[in-house]
Amino acid sequence: MDGLISFFASHHAIRAETVLKRNGLAARLIPGPKELSPNCGVALRFEYAQRENVSAILAAKSVRIDGIHFYRPRTDDWN
Amino acid sequence: MPIYFDNAATSWPKPPAVRAALDEYFSDAGGNPGRSGHQMSIAAARLVENSREALAQMFNAEDPSRIVFTHNATHALNLAIYGLVRPGDHVVTTSMEHNSVMRPLRHLETTGVYVTMVPCRPDGTLDVSRLNDAMRPGTRLVVTTHGSNVVGTLMPIEAIAVLARDRNINYLVDASQTAGAISIDVQKTGIDLMAFSGHKGLVGPTGTGGLYIRDGVMLSPLLRGGTGSDSAHETQPQFLPDMLESGTLNVAGIAGLGAGVRYLQEIGIEAVTEHGRKLVSKFVAGLHEIPGINVYGPTDVSKQCGVVSFNISDAVPSEVGLLLDEHFGIMARTGLHCAPAAHHTIGTFPAGTVRFSFSWFNTLAEIETSLEALGKIAGWACKNEVKTWMA
């Protein structure tokens, strides 16, 4: 997954994960990288190509987001 | 089994007796304490009062009525601060406080309260003379943490209590990180108010906390309402604990908290403290041997509670947290830990730190496992430059 959504509060982060998974989209919560947003302890990884779809789905469900970022951390290469 | 090093957020695991106490409330006691005279109400009241007594004994309060139950330490701190401070008053605090102290104070500033934040040293220690210099006529309250939730630094609460008492200023201690982990005698120390969390060192369930209030200190309540007492009157009772405990208590949680306190008393708080210091010493010594790791906080383990903050110089805290979680099953917290001024003090704002925090249930073997993991992560971080943050 190469996209990341940051949030203002974990309420919205957990809601976003639930909503995206219910819509059959890949989503995974991770510790929020402070470089991207200082606002919340958790962030949600997703497929960046789906960003317009994801924005629309989250807005329709009243999930507030801080920002959407292209993000593929080097920790993906850990072995 | 995960390795749980996030006990400063909430402790895990809880002793079996804590879980049994919750079950006992739900299966047997069941009633609403103090509301009705029937045996199930009385049984519930007995659970609450047993817990109150155990806490009063642990902290050596004058009597159990000086302990009031709250939802958490934040609630207790708000109760103490808003219950005492009025517009025009002056409050002294330090740069190591959690937002559960700073946010109420910053809010009160907008209502005409004056706040002085005394800067601490980069290791989080306080120069008591600076705190002394900050007190002035009109200072109503001094509030400090007992143990920093970022670096574990212990504040000299006895010395601060003497200064405050000499000037007739109330002293509120935030014991969120130390209650149950380090022995506190409120009367001997001479503190006026002490807020504590029930679900950290005291190993009770979340949703529990409390405030100790010295005999003679008067607080106005945050909430007014039913107490089961003095029911003929539509004004709030003026006696403790009822005055500050409106609404049905978290009886199950409080019963669990009491079981946690009794569990710790059987072990002995000194033994718990000693165990914590062994874990911190081994961990900090191991961190110093790993190239590229910076450790923050005091260098004297006797001036530290079971909280350690560090960074890996070639990695950001959230990366370290992610790798620890996903590849090693180690639960730690990263970031600012709700204490921005503390990070300004130790020089880690805005990125924050990786924080490990220990409990009675952690082992030296877990410390060894985590040091190995951190060694691998530090080695990996310096070989792989950060290249993929944003496009």
Interface residues (C-beta under 8 A of the other chain):
Chain A: I30 P31 G32 P33 K34 E35 L36 P38 G41 H69 F70 Y71 R72 P73 R74 T75 D77 W78
Chain B: V316 P317 S318 E319 G321 L322 L323 D325 E326 H327 R333 T334 G335 L336 P350 A351 G352 W380 N384 V386 K387 T388 W389 M390 A391
